[in-house]
Amino acid sequence: MAIALEDVTQLALLLPADEKATLIDRLLQTFDTEVLDDWEEAWIEEVEKRYRELKEGKVAGIPADEAFASIRAELKCRQ
């Protein structure tokens, strides 16, 4: 019997953060190198773009404690 993607997703969301990170790492390891290289390159481009926007004053930074508090609140709403 096949497990539905939605079922797997719901179960994964119940994991503690460290186990979610381990799961993500394991899933990423299943991709071939070319896919990971494209993914990594896209993230590097995004990080560089965001850094430029921050340095040029196009966007404002958010203190880490505020950002993490916002993320925690958002995640609690989804549970």
Secondary structure, 3 states (H helix, E strand, C coil): CCCCHHHHHHHHHCCCHHHHHHHHHHHHHCCCHHHHHHHHHHHHHHHHHHHHHHHCCCCCCCCHHHHHHHHHHHHHHHC
